[in-house]
Amino acid sequence: MRHIQALLFDKDGTLFDFHATWGAWAVGFLTGLAGGDEDVAAELGAAIGFDLQAARFDSASPVIAGTPWDVARLLTPHLPGCGQDDLIARMNAAAVNVPLRPSVPLGPLLRSLAARGLALGVATNDAEAPARAHLAQAGVLDLFACVIGCDSGYGAKPDPGPLRAFAQGARVRPAQVLMIGDSRHDLRAGRAAGMGTVGVLTGPARAEDLADLADAVLPDIGYLPAYLDACPAPP
């Protein structure tokens, strides 16, 4: 078993419960884009795999692991006169104020992990500025040595670039890092970077969706201490 010295977290669906955080927000945002027209809002939702009535994303929705650019490319064909750059700016500005629902009480958990001497980081396909705002809102930004977004200059998951950048910044080998995420993009990036991978079920994915790419699948990140305790010490 590898000797873990750092933990790298995805944000949405991992640190924060995906549906509880983004479902109601998406209803309001899409309805606003549609100018209050429910039929247009439903059309926008369908374009990104979101059921407006149920306020839930499909497990295959590109929003789950995609970047703001991915989402904008799907929405702008349904928004005449709206450019991708303008839409991305609007999305990022609105996302800063999303009502966050942590998957577990984050402060106590992250402080206990840092107390083990583990370096902590975040690699998200969200933009860096909203990601930092969300972590600050949750009161945990100061616990992360590094926060990498899709616009931070290292690429976006499943490309391993953001993960390798974290390892380099934390001065650890990729094999000493555990990547924790709720999507196949997260785990593919972790495998490609040579890291250990742990899937969690606080996003839309089911255990069977993640199992082939994960060293373990946990109900949520609150199970990490027990998982780490069960890992044999290095020789």
Secondary structure in CASP SS format (residue, H / E / C, confidence):
PFRMAT SS
TARGET T0000
AUTHOR 0000-0000-0000
METHOD secondary structure of the structure
MODEL  1
M C 1.00
R C 1.00
H C 1.00
I C 1.00
Q C 1.00
A E 1.00
L E 1.00
L E 1.00
F E 1.00
D C 1.00
K C 1.00
D E 1.00
G C 1.00
T C 1.00
L C 1.00
F E 1.00
D C 1.00
F H 1.00
H H 1.00
A H 1.00
T H 1.00
W H 1.00
G H 1.00
A H 1.00
W H 1.00
A H 1.00
V H 1.00
G H 1.00
F H 1.00
L H 1.00
T H 1.00
G H 1.00
L H 1.00
A C 1.00
G C 1.00
G C 1.00
D C 1.00
E H 1.00
D H 1.00
V H 1.00
A H 1.00
A H 1.00
E H 1.00
L H 1.00
G H 1.00
A H 1.00
A H 1.00
I C 1.00
G C 1.00
F E 1.00
D E 1.00
L C 1.00
Q C 1.00
A C 1.00
A C 1.00
R E 1.00
F E 1.00
D C 1.00
S C 1.00
A C 1.00
S C 1.00
P H 1.00
V H 1.00
I H 1.00
A H 1.00
G C 1.00
T C 1.00
P H 1.00
W H 1.00
D H 1.00
V H 1.00
A H 1.00
R H 1.00
L H 1.00
L H 1.00
T H 1.00
P H 1.00
H H 1.00
L C 1.00
P C 1.00
G C 1.00
C C 1.00
G C 1.00
Q H 1.00
D H 1.00
D H 1.00
L H 1.00
I H 1.00
A H 1.00
R H 1.00
M H 1.00
N H 1.00
A H 1.00
A H 1.00
A H 1.00
V C 1.00
N C 1.00
V C 1.00
P C 1.00
L C 1.00
R C 1.00
P E 1.00
S C 1.00
V C 1.00
P C 1.00
L H 1.00
G H 1.00
P H 1.00
L H 1.00
L H 1.00
R H 1.00
S H 1.00
L H 1.00
A H 1.00
A C 1.00
R C 1.00
G C 1.00
L C 1.00
A E 1.00
L E 1.00
G E 1.00
V E 1.00
A E 1.00
T C 1.00
N C 1.00
D C 1.00
A C 1.00
E H 1.00
A H 1.00
P H 1.00
A H 1.00
R H 1.00
A H 1.00
H H 1.00
L H 1.00
A H 1.00
Q H 1.00
A C 1.00
G C 1.00
V C 1.00
L H 1.00
D H 1.00
L H 1.00
F C 1.00
A C 1.00
C E 1.00
V E 1.00
I E 1.00
G C 1.00
C C 1.00
D C 1.00
S C 1.00
G C 1.00
Y C 1.00
G C 1.00
A C 1.00
K C 1.00
P C 1.00
D C 1.00
P C 1.00
G H 1.00
P H 1.00
L H 1.00
R H 1.00
A H 1.00
F H 1.00
A H 1.00
Q H 1.00
G H 1.00
A H 1.00
R C 1.00
V C 1.00
R C 1.00
P H 1.00
A H 1.00
Q H 1.00
V E 1.00
L E 1.00
M E 1.00
I E 1.00
G E 1.00
D C 1.00
S C 1.00
R H 1.00
H H 1.00
D H 1.00
L H 1.00
R H 1.00
A H 1.00
G H 1.00
R H 1.00
A H 1.00
A H 1.00
G C 1.00
M C 1.00
G E 1.00
T E 1.00
V E 1.00
G E 1.00
V E 1.00
L C 1.00
T C 1.00
G C 1.00
P C 1.00
A C 1.00
R C 1.00
A H 1.00
E H 1.00
D H 1.00
L H 1.00
A H 1.00
D H 1.00
L H 1.00
A C 1.00
D C 1.00
A E 1.00
V E 1.00
L E 1.00
P C 1.00
D C 1.00
I H 1.00
G H 1.00
Y H 1.00
L H 1.00
P H 1.00
A H 1.00
Y H 1.00
L H 1.00
D H 1.00
A H 1.00
C C 1.00
P C 1.00
A C 1.00
P C 1.00
P C 1.00
END
